[in-house]
């Protein structure tokens, strides 16, 4: 009598950006690649990627359309999807050249900001922009500010590095950058840049500079989300070590 066939191994489909270090890339070198490997291994599931650039609207076209089961690296308060327990909390930071001649302005109310060449990350041209960009605009600091799109230039190995390269080449005096991007740049170029948290972390109740980050699942996939939550809790110390290896600036809850 022939032996019974082994049960098929479960498949975990993950949507990720193919060129968005330090988060993910097609070579699976990012910390979100490492995170989903950990999750799949814990589930004893085969990890399969659906590569999709993380442009605006990508969750509608990928996760919510059923093309994948999980998407790492989303804001924990996102309402269109179900989100896991946060696996890290980080903030925007102010970045300066390491050996600058004067102290770095950390507060958005520092009068020096009106005279410095400032770089900010931008999300779009319809008012949906990063919190530091809004904080500066609220204070009338506009003419000396240069924007750099978060999506970056896909021809580059590190698409989001343009703002930091402009800083280190002397085209900017300071730059406001999402912490994991700045921290990974500092990890690779420790002699070039220094980073500090922005102040305040909450520029009024509607403009936080600090965010919890989660894994997203479809809203009706409660069983999978519970499994992910359990893994994130059980592997919390391992995940924190992973994030620190990539230079992610972590903010305590």
Long-range contacts (C-beta under 8 A, 24 or more apart in sequence): 9-44, 9-45, 9-46, 10-43, 10-44, 10-45, 10-46, 11-45, 11-46, 11-48, 12-36, 12-39, 12-40, 12-43, 12-45, 12-46, 12-47, 12-48, 12-69, 12-70, 13-48, 13-49, 13-50, 13-67, 13-68, 13-69, 13-70, 14-40, 14-47, 14-48, 14-49, 14-50, 14-68, 14-69, 14-70, 14-71, 14-72, 15-49, 15-50, 15-51, 15-52, 15-58, 15-62, 15-63, 15-67, 15-68, 15-70, 15-71, 16-49, 16-50, 16-51, 16-52, 16-71, 16-72, 17-51, 17-52, 17-53, 17-54, 18-51, 18-52, 18-53, 19-53, 19-154, 19-157, 19-159, 20-53, 20-54, 20-159, 20-160, 21-157, 21-158, 21-184, 22-180, 22-181, 22-183, 22-184, 22-246, 22-247, 22-248, 23-72, 23-73, 23-180, 24-72, 24-73, 26-51, 30-246, 31-180, 31-242, 31-243, 31-245, 31-246, 31-248, 32-72, 32-73, 34-242, 35-72, 35-87, 35-215, 35-239, 35-242, 36-70, 36-72, 38-231, 38-235, 38-238, 38-239, 38-242, 39-70, 39-215, 39-228, 39-231, 42-231, 42-234, 42-235, 43-227, 43-231, 53-151, 53-154, 54-151, 55-151, 56-123, 56-124, 56-128, 59-216, 63-216, 63-217, 63-218, 64-218, 66-218, 69-217, 69-218, 69-221, 69-224, 70-215, 70-216, 70-217, 70-224, 70-228, 71-215, 71-216, 72-215, 72-216, 73-213, 73-215, 74-213, 74-214, 74-215, 74-216, 75-211, 75-212, 75-213, 75-214, 76-211, 76-212, 76-213, 76-214, 77-212, 78-214, 78-216, 81-216, 81-217, 81-218, 81-219, 82-216, 82-217, 82-218, 82-219, 82-221, 82-222, 82-225, 83-214, 83-215, 83-216, 83-217, 84-214, 84-215, 84-216, 84-217, 84-225, 84-228, 84-229, 84-232, 85-214, 85-229, 85-232, 85-233, 86-212, 86-213, 86-214, 86-253, 87-213, 87-214, 87-215, 87-232, 87-236, 87-239, 88-212, 88-213, 88-239, 88-240, 88-243, 88-248, 88-250, 89-210, 89-211, 89-212, 89-213, 89-250, 89-251, 89-252, 89-253, 90-178, 90-179, 90-180, 90-210, 90-211, 90-213, 90-248, 90-249, 90-250, 90-251, 91-179, 91-197, 91-198, 91-201, 91-209, 91-210, 91-211, 91-249, 91-251, 92-130, 92-131, 92-132, 92-176, 92-177, 92-178, 92-179, 92-198, 92-209, 92-210, 93-176, 93-177, 93-178, 93-179, 93-182, 93-183, 93-195, 93-196, 93-197, 93-198, 93-249, 94-174, 94-175, 94-176, 94-195, 94-196, 94-197, 94-198, 95-164, 95-167, 95-174, 95-175, 95-176, 95-177, 95-182, 95-185, 95-186, 95-193, 95-194, 95-195, 96-167, 96-173, 96-174, 96-175, 96-193, 96-194, 96-196, 97-167, 97-168, 97-170, 97-192, 97-193, 97-194, 98-190, 98-191, 98-192, 98-193, 98-194, 100-194, 104-174, 104-194, 104-196, 105-174, 106-196, 106-197, 106-198, 106-199, 107-199, 107-200, 108-132, 108-135, 108-136, 108-139, 108-198, 108-199, 108-200, 108-203, 109-139, 113-139, 113-141, 114-141, 114-144, 115-144, 116-144, 116-173, 116-174, 117-144, 117-146, 117-171, 117-172, 117-173, 117-174, 118-144, 118-145, 118-146, 118-172, 118-173, 118-174, 118-175, 118-176, 119-145, 119-146, 119-147, 119-148, 119-163, 119-166, 119-167, 119-172, 119-174, 119-175, 119-176, 119-177, 120-145, 120-146, 120-147, 120-148, 120-163, 120-175, 120-176, 121-147, 121-148, 121-149, 121-150, 121-160, 121-163, 121-176, 121-177, 121-178, 122-147, 122-148, 122-149, 122-150, 123-149, 123-150, 130-176, 130-178, 131-203, 131-207, 131-208, 131-209, 132-176, 132-198, 132-209, 133-176, 134-203, 134-207, 135-203, 135-207, 135-209, 136-176, 138-203, 138-207, 146-172, 150-178, 158-185, 161-185, 164-193, 167-193, 168-192, 168-193, 179-248, 179-249, 179-251, 180-246, 180-247, 180-248, 180-249, 182-249, 183-246, 183-247, 183-248, 183-249, 184-246, 184-247, 184-248, 186-247, 187-246, 187-247, 195-249, 197-249, 197-251, 201-251, 210-251, 212-253
